[in-house]
Amino acid sequence: MAGEKILIIDDERDIIQLVTLLLQDERYQVISAESGQQALKLARTEKPDLIILDVFLPDMDGIDVCQELRHFTSVPILFLSCKCDDIDKIVGLRVGGDDYITKPFSPGELIARVKAHLRRSRLPSTINKHNRIYRYPGLEIDVASHEIRLNHSIVNLSAKEFQILAILAQNPSRIFTADHLFQLVWNLEDFTDTRTVAVHISSLRKKIEPDPAKPRYVLTVRGVGYKFNIPQDK
């Protein structure tokens, strides 16, 4: 579905112009910001459907911008950066980013990822139309309203964290490989990077597990993948 609004945050005007042209060719609406503060204001007022965010900005670090964005929006955030070390990618994903693309980038790959993230961001409202609330000991997952409650308190998850949890929780005890989860949530079979799944699982556990080192909900099946466990205690 074209027509979605995308916010580009980058201080390089050449990059903004290039990405804008690529997105407009796909019939997306595009708005842009060259600083972190300007971006935060636009994100609040324009309510974009997806955000493309550079790490290096003149007034704020892109990591800080992402953290601020996650206080009021769960839309997909794609980092676009010249920093290509694994640690940079991991940090970007841990603070709420949904994807990390390095410069120089392939225009085709960028567009494919944008389309996939927009497509997956519409998934929660259509997952299991007949049962939209899942209640487990201490944990409630409301698919329709995109809300998670841990011991009756709302927990803020990123869009991808929610999708991973929703998929696992709707299939208790079923084991999903990291590869399978990546394809289901990111829908990017050609760009599989299962480390992305591990980072999101780690972040998810920190938010919903009483002891992330000894998870009670999202379990690792060593050498196979992940599964959702229904605790026996209340």
N, C-alpha and C positions, 0 to 999 in steps of 0.2 A: 504494500500500500504506500504509494508515493504521497508527497505533500507534508510529511512530518517536518517539524522544525528542528534544526540542528544548530547548536552553538559551537563556534570554533574559537578557542582561546589560544592565541599565539602572538608573540611580539614581532614575528617575521612577516612582513606584509606580503612577500612573495609566496610564502606558504599559505597564508590566508587566501590569497587570490587563486592559487592553484587548487586548493581543496574546495573552495567555493565553486569554481567552475566544474569540478568533478561532480560535486553534489547537485548542482543546479541542472547538470545534464541528466541526472536521474530524477529530476523534478522535486527535489527537496527544497524547503524554505531554509535559507541560511542567514544567520546573524553572527556577528563576530565581536571579539573584544581583544585588546592588545595588552591588558593588564589584569591582575587578579581582582582588584576591587571593582573595576568596570564589569568583569565577568560575573561576579557575585550579584551585582545589581541586576544585570540582564537576566541571569538565571531565575531570580525571584520574580521579575516583572513579566518576562516573556514565556516562562515555563516551557523550555525546549523539551523535545522528546528524546534527545541524545546530545551528549557533550563530547567534543574532541579537545583534549587539554594538553598543552605543552608543559614540560617540567620547568623550563627556564622562563621566568617572567620578570619584568623589571622591578616590580614592587613586592611580589610574594613568590614563594616557592610553589610550584604546581602541586606538590604533595600537600601543602597547607591549604591550597585552594580546594583540592579534592575533599579534604576533611571537613572544610566549612560547607561545601556543597552537600555533603552527606547528612548535615544537620536538618536539611529541609527538602531534599529531593532524592528519589531512589532511581532516577532514570539512568540508563547505561552511560558510563564515563569511559572513554577510550583515551589512554595516554598516547601522545605522539611525541617522541623525544629522540634526541641524538645520543642519549645515554643508553648503552646497550648491555651493560653488565647484568648478570643474573640478579644480583642483590638489588639493583635499581628496579628491575621488573617486580621482584617480590615485594619491595616496599610499596610500590604503586598499587599492587593488587591488595595488599593488606590494609591500606588506608581507605579502600572502597572503590578502587578502579575495577572495571570489568574486563579490560583488555589493555595490552601494551604493545604498541607498534613503533619500531625504530626507524629513524631517518638515516639514509634516504629510504623511501618506502615505494612499494609498487602501487600505482593508482588502482589497478584491478583488485589487489588484495585489500586495500583500504575500503573500497566500495563494497566488496564482499563481506567484510567484517561489519561495516555499518548496517547493511541490509540484514545480516544474521542477528545482530543485537537488537535491532528494532523489531524483527520478527519474534524473537524470543521474549522481548519485553511485554508482548501482548499475550503471552502464554498463560500467566497465572489466572486470568479471568475465565479461561476456557478449560482448565484442568479439572477433570471429573465433575461434570455439571450436576450429577446426582448427589454428591456428597462434598460439600465445600468446607466443612469444619471437621477437623480431626483432633480428638481429645485423647491425650495420653497422660499418665501420671506426671503432674507438674508442668505439662506442656500442652498448649492449645495452638493449632495452626488453622487460621481462617483464610482459606484460599480466595474467597470472594472479595474480602476487604484487604487482602494482602497484609494481614497482621499476625504477629507471633506474640503469645503471652506465656511468660515463664513465671509460674507461681502467681498468676493473675496480674503480673506487671508486663507492660508492653516492651518488647525488645525490638530495636531498630536493626534490620538487616538490609544489606544491599540487594538489588534485584537478583543478582546471580546467586547470592547466598540463600535467598528465599526459594528460588527455583530448585536449587540442589536439595534443600531440606524438604520441599514439597514432594519432589519425586521420590526421595527415600522414604518419607513418612507415609506416603500412599501405598507403599509396597514393603511393609514391615518384613524383615528377615530376608528379603531378596537381595542378593549381592549384585552390585553394579561395579563394573570395572571403571577405572579412572577414564579410560578411553571412551567408554559408553556414556558416562556422565558428561564428558566434554562435548560429545556429539549431540546429546540431548539438549544441553543448556546453551552451548555456543553455536551449535549447528554449523560447525566449520570442519568438515571431514578432511579438507585438504591442508589444514594448518594446525593439526593436532599438536598440542603441547600440554601433556597431562600434568606438568608441574603447576600449571594454572589451577587445576582442580585441587591439588594438594594444598595450595596456599589458601584457597577459598574454604576448604574444609577446616583448616587450622583456624581461620578467622571466625568461622561459624561456631566452632567448639568454644572459643573464648567468650562468645556471646550467650550461648545456651547451656553450656555444661557447668555444673557446680565445680568440677575439677577437670579442666581440659586435658590434663595428663592421663586421667582415668575416665574417659567419656562413658556416659550411661545411655545416650541416645544414638549418636553417630559413631558406629564402631568401624575399626579397620580390620579387614580379614587379610591377614598377612599374605602377600604374594598374589592376592586376587583382586581386592577392591574394597568397597564400603557397603555397609548395610545399616538400616535403622532398627534399633533395638527398643522393644517396649519394656520399660522397667517393671519389675514385679512389685516393687514397693511404691507407696504413695508419697 
